[in-house]
Every structure is written in C-alpha cells, then in structure tokens.
C-alpha cells in the first residue's frame, strides 16, 4: 500500500467489483479514458479483471484502487502503470475517478503518488500518458503535476459527431533531469 496525506493506493479486491461495475460503465468516464467504442462491461468481466490483477501477475502492468485515507473511505477510482518497459525504464500511466470525486484534487494527489512511486521505488526514467483534446479537466491536472506535452495525433478519435486529437504528455524522473543539467 502506498500513501500520501490524502489518498492510498492498494491492490484491487474482489469486493471492489460493485464500484467498478457502476463507475467503469459510466459513459462520461469511458469517453474520457478509452479511444475504442465505450461498450459496457458485464459484472463477470469486472470480476475477471480484478482476478487478473491479483498479485501483480503481469510484470508490465500494475493496477491500484484509489482510496481516501480519512474515515477509511471506499474506493474512489482506479489508476496504474500500463505498458511498463523495464529495459527502457518507462511506463504509460492511467487514472479515472468516479464523478463525485472530480474537481477535488484527488486526481492530482494520485498522479503525484504514482510518479513518486515510479521514480523512487521502480526506478523508472519517464512516465507517459495521453488524453483527448476535449478533456480540459485532465489537462489541468497533468500540467499541475508537471507533465509536458510531447506530441499530438490529429483527429484520431471520432466522438459526438466530430474528430478529436489525442495528446501525448511525459514526465521525467526529476532526479535524473537534475543530473543532466
């Protein structure tokens, strides 16, 4: 379990399935996170997803439940490292929060904790993420944590009757950046 003053990250548990089923299938969450058609997942698919994450069985992916520390709140979202490339020391990260937790600073706190763990414990050199051009809330959060825009894939997502860009951002390990300068 990894914590800061506000949140903790822990492995997913089977009793998280109700939360995942309810919120992961939220159309606003799906449209911000996925570039594929936002098809809903079944309850059994959610259970299988949680089971696949137990014990960090995939060395290239780690998924965490996000919880608030105060009052032992239930899960408020999910985050993790996807596509970890150990030989290159980089990873793609992702995050989503249930809507009632948007605009409260939890996304920023979670990304800061993911970055700290990635750089201090996993010894990664760089984290990457992408977001869609209509996700202004996400962009604000990523900028706040220190991610920098690295590229734009123009008009790659067709949603709501028009095309949108996919923007790539990166964050380097600050200890390594200091050594280079």
Helices and strands as residue ranges (DSSP letters): E 2-3, E 7-10, G 14-16, H 17-24, H 27-33, H 43-53, G 54-56, E 62-68, G 70-72, E 75-85, E 90-97, G 99-101, H 106-120, E 126-132, H 136-145, E 148-159, E 162-172, H 174-180
